[in-house]
Amino acid sequence: MTTTVSTLDYEAIAALRREPSPWSVKGLALERKTASIDELTAGHPRLDNAGFTFPLMTLVESALANNIEALASFSATRGVDLAPHGKTTMAPQLFERQLAAGAWGITAATIDHLMVYRRFGVRRILLANELVDAPALGWVLDELARDPAFEFLFYLDSPQGVAAAAEALSAHGTSRGLRALVEVGVPGGRTGVRTIEEALEVARAAQAIPGLEIAGIAGYEGLFGYAGPSGAVERARGYLSGLREALVAFVDAGILPSTRAAIMSAAGSGYFDLVVDELADAWPAADRPQVIIRPGSYIGHAERDGDDGPLQRARFPMRLRPAIVIWGQLLSRPEPGLAFASAGRRDLSWDVSLPVPRWIWRAGAERPIPAEGLTVTQLNDQHAFIELPAEVGLEPGDLVGFGTTHPCTSFDRWQLIPILDDDFAVIDAIRTFF
């Protein structure tokens, strides 16, 4: 384990609090459209009179802090490195908190992510994806040459990927070079070679390129599903065992000097405990590779993960908590048992399952009450269909707070997201850069 806090451009992140909000940001009343975060949070106003319009996504500070600490503690306790997947939030203010809690670096998926990360000074980045665009690789090489402290890893899974890296190195020089992980996938799955033999071919081709180093093996076990499908955990374990076999083959072939000198990376937010079991704890201490886990959505946590998944299986003392509440205003209650709120597909994550009503905030009330008996049955672009008992006191103008079922497709709908304390006061806000 090599966890250290990556250096950031702290002034650039701090400046986000002082800059005027983009005029196009949704969720702000007309007279507040260009207010800064410092102005919006001055005096910690209550959410319902803080100058916001609805729908609006918010974050709960106590849950955010809990979730950041939970994964930091888990990683430190188990002796692995944490590189949270930044695509979940694309929020440099949250990257700062994750790194301050001990994260090794931040994971990216695209060149656009890299550019945002570098704009805010992230010094250690794992691109959990192939990069076959020679100009983009050239930009990375220029960044490496410009900043000696910048560390970068990316994936290879084809001769074409090796050729793209070779072209970029030839054009931009090999003063620092590129470090890559060979990605191993599964038949019918996503990216990654399908066999150990193919992995060896890619690695040998990379070895022939000056300035291109193979640093280890990577994969993604989340394709087997998180919501309890039959045999998913067993299939994930079998796949991770295959990653270990690939690493042994790399050592036997002389591509890597030892398992201890290698990097292994996997883990979304559903199976990070299995990854640690299979990729870290399965080795004798003297042979243990550096293991980097990459969960992302844990920071917001999903309503569907009621059992906390990995942390429960690991019997870890900390539990994740839902941190996202998206507020919609009740627009209409046209017939008994049916109501419509002003939050739909453009505002609420709906790719896994429908959102869950958590709060009812009656107009004029000091705080919301738990939503009981409310069910979202479908979403239109701007409307949530809510089924509810006829006797529930919910009227047009009231607010309904929804929990999301997939944090990764929630943050990207919002440029500015207020952070609330447990009394629903606005104590901070974050900017996102999707």
N, C-alpha and C positions, 0 to 999 in steps of 0.2 A: 504493500500500500504506500502510495507516494503523495497523499493528499496535502496540498498547500493551497492557500488562497491566491487565485489568479489576480494579477494587477488589472485594474479597470481605469477608465478615464472618469474619475469620480466627479470632476467638475462638470463634464458633459451630462452626467446623470443628474447631478444636483440642479443643473440649469433647467431640466424639464419641469421643475416645480415653479420656476419663475417665468417661463415663456408663456405668451398668450396661447390659448387653445386654438387649434385650426378652426376657421370660421365654419367649416363643413361638419364639425363633430356633432353627432346626434346625442340627444339626452340633455342639452342645455337650453334653458329659456333664452329668448331672443336677446334680452338685455345682458345675458351672461355669456354669450357665444364666444367671446374672445378673452374671457377671464383666465387667469393663470390658476394652477393648482393651489398655490398659496392663497390666492384670493377666494377661491371656492371653498377652501377648508378653514378660513379664518373664523375663529370663535367656535368651531366644531358644531355647525348647525345641524339640526335634526333633518333626516333625509327628506321628509315631506315638505319642508319649507326652506330648502337649501338652494333653490333656483334651478332645479332639474326638471326636465319633462320626462314623460314616460311613453314607451318602454325605456328601461334603463337597467344595465347590468351593474351589480355591486359585488364587492368582496367583503367577507367578514374577517377582520383582523385576527381575532383569536384563533380561528380555524386555519388561516394562512400560516401564522406563526407555529401552530401545532404541527402542521404537515411538513413544513420546512425542517423543523427540528426532528420529526419522526424519521425521515429518510437520512438526515445527516447522522443521527445517532445509530440507526441501523447499519449504515455503511461503516462508520467508525468501529462499531462493536464487532462487525464481521470481517474487518480488515480488507475492505475493497474500496475502490475509488468510485465516486459518484459524479457523473457528468449529466445533469438533468437535461432533458430534451427541451431546448428553448422554443421549438415551434409551438408548444402548447400555449405560451403566453406572449411571446415576442415582446416582452416588457423588460427593458434594461434595469428598471428599478427593482424588479423581482430577481433578475440575475444577480444583482448586487447582494441581495439578501441570501440567496442560495450559496454564492461563493463565500460570503462572510461566515456562513454556518459550516464551511469546510469542504464544499464541493471542489472536486479536482479541476473541472472545467465545465464548458457548456457544449451540448450536442446540437448540431445543425443538420438540416436535410437538403438545403439548396444553396446555390451561390448567393442568392439574395439574402438568406439568413446570415451567411458569412459576412457580407458587406455591412449589415446592421450591427452584428456583433463587433466587428472591427471598428466601426464608427464610434462605439462606446468603449473601446479599449480592451475587449475580452482577449486575453493572451493565450488561452489554451482551448482549442476547439477540435472536436471530433465530428467530422462530416460523416454521418451514418448513411452514406449513399455513394453510388458510383459518381465519378466526375469525369466525363468523356469530352468535355468542351475545352479545346486547347487554349483559347483566349482566357477562359475562366481559370484554368490551371496556371496560366501565365500571370494573372492578377495575384493568385496565391503566392507564387514564387517571388513576385515583386514585394509583396507584404512581408514575406519571410526575410528577404534581403534588407528591407527597410527597418524591421524591428527584430533585433536578435533575440528578444524574449518571447516572440510569437512561436507557439508550438501547434502543429497541425497534423491531423491524421485523416485519411479518407479511405474509401473502399475500392478494390479492384475485383472484377469477376470475369474479365474477358481479355483476349489479345488486343481488341480494339481499345480498351481502356489503357492497357500498357502502352500502346502506340500513341495515344493522345498525350499521356504523361511524357513519353520520350520526345514528342514534338515540342511540348512546352519547355522541357529542360534544355533542348537544343537551342531554342530561340531565346531563352531568358537566363541560361547559365545554371550551373550546379553548385553555386557557392554554399548553399545550405541543403538543397535537394528536397525530395518529397519522401514522406514515410506513409506506407499504405498497409492496410489490413486486407487480407483476402476474405471476401464474404462467402460463406457457405450457406446455401439455401436448401429448399426441399422441392421435390418434384411437384408441379402444380402450384407452387407457392409464389413468392415474389422474386426479387433479385437474388443473386448469389449463385455460384456454381452448384451443380447438382451432385457431383461426386468428388471424392478425395483426389482421384486421378486428375480431374479437371482443375482442382485447386492447385495441385502440384505443377501443372502445366503453366498456369497463370503466374505462379510464384517464380518458376524458372525463367520465364520470359522477362519478368521484372528484374531478376537478378542480372540480366545481360545489359540493362540500361544504366549507364553512369548517372549517379545522383538519385536513383530510385531504390528505396530500401523497403523490404518486407519486414514489418514489425510484429505481425501476428495474425490472428484469426478473429473474425467477427460473424455475428448472425443475429437473427431476430426470432424469438420463440413465440411472440404474441400472435402470430398467424393461426395458432391452434385455438384461439378464442379464450375469453376470460369468464364468460357467464355460465360456466358449469356444464358445457357439453360433455357427453359421455366420453371418457377416456382422454380428455384434453390434457390433464396434468401428466398422465403417463406418456402421451405422445410428445409433450414438451420435454420431459425428462429424457426420452429416447433421442430426440433431436440434439439436445445439449451434450449428451454422451458422444454423439457423432462429431460435435465440434472438438471435443477432447481428442478423439481419434485423429482428426485432421491435424491438430497441433503436434501430436506424437509423430505423425508421418512427416511433418515439416522438419522436425528435429532429426529424425532418422535419415532424411534426405540431405541434411546439411544446409538447409535453407535458413534455419535458426540454430544458434549454438546450443540452446537448452530451453526447456520449458520455462525456467526461471527468468530467462532473458526475454520472454515473449509477453505480448499483450493479448488478452482475450476480452472481447466485449459483446454483450448482449443485454437483454432485459428492457422491456417496457414496464408499465406500471402494474401489470397483472401477475407476473411470475418472477419478480426480481429475487425472491427468496430461493426459488429453484435454481436460478442462475448461479447464485452464490454457493448453493449446495453442490452443483455439478461442475462448475468451472473453477471454483476456489477451494472449497473444503475437500474436494475429491483427491487433491494432490497432497503428497507429503510436504511438510513445511519447507524442506530444502528445495523442492521442485516447483513450488507454487508460482504461477505466472502472475503478472499484474492484471487484475480483473477490473474492468470499467463497466459499471451498470449505467443505463441510460433512461430511467423512467422520467416521464414528463407530466402526465396528467395528474399525478399524485398531489400536486400543489393545490389543485382545485377540488379534487376528489369528486366522485360521481355518486349520485343518489342510488344507482343500481348496485354499488359495491357495499351493501349493508354489512357484510361480514369482514370488510377490510382486506379480503383476499390474502395477499402475501404476508402481511403482518400477523394475521391470525394463524396461518399455517406455521409461521416461524415462532409463534408464541411470544412475540415481542411485546413489551409492556405498553408501548405507545400505539394509539389507534389513529387512523386518519379521520378527518371530519369534513363534511361538505362545506366549501368556502364560497360558493357562488350562489347568489340570489339575483334573479332577473325579475324586475318589477314591471307589471303591466297594469294599466288602469282599466277598471271595469267600464265597458262602453254601453252595454245593453243587457237587459234581462227580459227578453221578449216573451217568454212563456215559462210556466213552472218547470223547474228542474234543468233549465238551460240558461247559461250566461256566456257573454263574450268579453274577453279582455284584449287589450291593445298590444299584444305580443304574439308574434307568429313565427313562421319559418325564417324570416329575416332577422329575428331577434333571439330565438331560442334554439338550442341544439336539439336536433330531432333525428339524427342518423342512426342512433342505437335504439332508443325507445322514446316515448313521449315524455315531456317534462312532468315534474311532480309539484303540485301546489304545496307550499310550505307555510305561507303566512297570509293572513287577511288583515289589512290595515284600513279600518273604517275612517272615512273622512272626519277630521277633527279630533280623532283619538290620539292619545299621547304615544302609543306604541302599538305594534301589531299583535295579533293573537294567532296561535297555531291554526292552520287551515285543516279542518276536519270534515271529511265527507266529500271533498272536492276531487274530481278526476278530469284530467284533460283527455278528451276522446279523439280530437284531431286538430290539425293546424292548417290554416291558410297562410298566405304571405304575411298578413298583418293581424290576424285574429287567432286567438286560442278558443276552442270550443270547450266549455267547462260544464260538466254534468255535476249537479249538486242537489241535495235535498231541498225541497220547497221551503222548508222552515229556516234555512240558513240565511242570516241577515246580511246579505251582500247586495249593494245597490250601485248604480252607475255613479262614478266618481271615486269609489273605493279602490284600493290597491290590492293586487294579488302578487305575492312573491313566489316565484317558481324556482325549484332546484333543477339543475341540468343533469342529463344522463351521460354527457360526454364533454368534459372540459376542453378538449382539443378543438372542438368546433363551436366553442362559445366565445372565446377571447377574440377571435378574428372578426367578429361582427361589431366590435367596439373600439374606438380610438382612445377614449377616455373612460376610465372605470373608477368610480369612487370606492373608497375603503371605509367600512363602518365599524364602530365598536359595538359591544354587545347591547348598548342602549340605542342603537340605530342612529348615532351621531356620525357625521361625515368627518373623519379624522385625517384622511389622506386620499390620494388618487394616484393612479398610474396611467402612463401613456403606452400604447402598443404600436408596433411598427410592422404590420403585415404588408 
